[in-house]
Amino acid sequence: MKVQAEISIYPLRTQALSEPIKMFCEILGNHGLETKTTSMSTLIIGESKDLFKACGEAFGQLTQKYQVVINMKVSNACPLDELK
């Protein structure tokens, strides 16, 4: 099932805020998910199984290096065909 998600990543106890966000988005991209990073969140479109697998992998890798909080909203009711 195709879904759209909005994810916000909050790196804790680090000065390098952009590094964990970049790392997270790269992992999502490696799974073939379409992403668009905005100033407050990352928008993602893809198959739900791919999205959840990629997010689990990304969270696991991030937490090996950083302390983070991730806030995620997922919808199957209004997925876009593409991010602009």
C-alpha positions as CSV (number, residue, x, y, z in Angstrom):
1,M,0.0,0.0,0.0
2,K,1.3,3.4,-0.9
3,V,1.6,5.9,1.9
4,Q,2.9,9.4,2.7
5,A,4.8,10.1,5.9
6,E,6.1,13.2,7.6
7,I,9.0,12.6,9.9
8,S,10.8,15.0,12.2
9,I,14.2,14.1,13.7
10,Y,15.4,15.8,16.9
11,P,19.1,15.0,17.5
12,L,19.9,15.5,21.2
13,R,23.2,16.4,22.9
14,T,25.0,17.2,19.7
15,Q,26.0,20.4,17.9
16,A,25.9,18.7,14.5
17,L,22.1,18.7,13.9
18,S,22.3,18.3,10.1
19,E,24.5,15.2,10.1
20,P,21.9,12.8,11.7
21,I,19.2,14.2,9.5
22,K,21.3,13.7,6.4
23,M,22.2,10.2,7.5
24,F,18.5,9.3,8.0
25,C,17.5,10.7,4.6
26,E,20.3,8.8,2.8
27,I,19.2,5.5,4.3
28,L,15.6,6.2,3.1
29,G,16.9,7.0,-0.3
30,N,18.8,3.7,-0.4
31,H,15.5,2.0,0.0
32,G,14.0,3.7,-3.1
33,L,11.8,6.1,-1.1
34,E,11.1,9.5,-2.5
35,T,12.0,12.2,0.1
36,K,11.9,15.9,0.5
37,T,13.5,17.6,3.4
38,T,12.0,20.9,4.6
39,S,13.1,23.1,7.5
40,M,11.0,21.2,10.0
41,S,10.5,17.7,8.7
42,T,11.1,15.2,5.9
43,L,8.2,14.1,3.6
44,I,8.3,10.6,2.3
45,I,6.3,8.7,-0.3
46,G,6.5,5.0,-0.9
47,E,5.2,1.5,-0.2
48,S,4.4,1.1,3.5
49,K,6.5,-2.0,4.0
50,D,9.5,-0.2,2.5
51,L,8.9,2.9,4.6
52,F,8.7,1.0,7.9
53,K,11.7,-1.2,7.0
54,A,13.8,1.8,6.0
55,C,12.8,3.9,9.1
56,G,13.6,1.0,11.4
57,E,17.0,0.6,9.8
58,A,17.7,4.3,9.9
59,F,16.6,4.6,13.5
60,G,18.9,1.7,14.4
61,Q,21.9,3.2,12.7
62,L,21.2,6.7,14.1
63,T,21.0,5.5,17.7
64,Q,24.4,3.8,17.4
65,K,25.9,7.3,17.0
66,Y,23.4,9.8,18.3
67,Q,20.6,10.3,20.8
68,V,17.5,11.2,18.9
69,V,13.8,11.6,19.1
70,I,11.8,10.8,16.0
71,N,8.2,12.0,15.4
72,M,6.4,10.2,12.5
73,K,3.0,10.6,11.0
74,V,1.9,8.1,8.3
75,S,-1.2,8.3,6.1
76,N,-2.7,6.0,3.6
77,A,-5.7,8.3,3.1
78,C,-3.9,11.1,1.2
79,P,-0.6,9.9,-0.3
80,L,0.8,12.1,-3.1
81,D,2.1,10.6,-6.3
82,E,5.2,12.7,-6.1
83,L,6.9,15.3,-3.9
84,K,7.4,18.7,-5.5
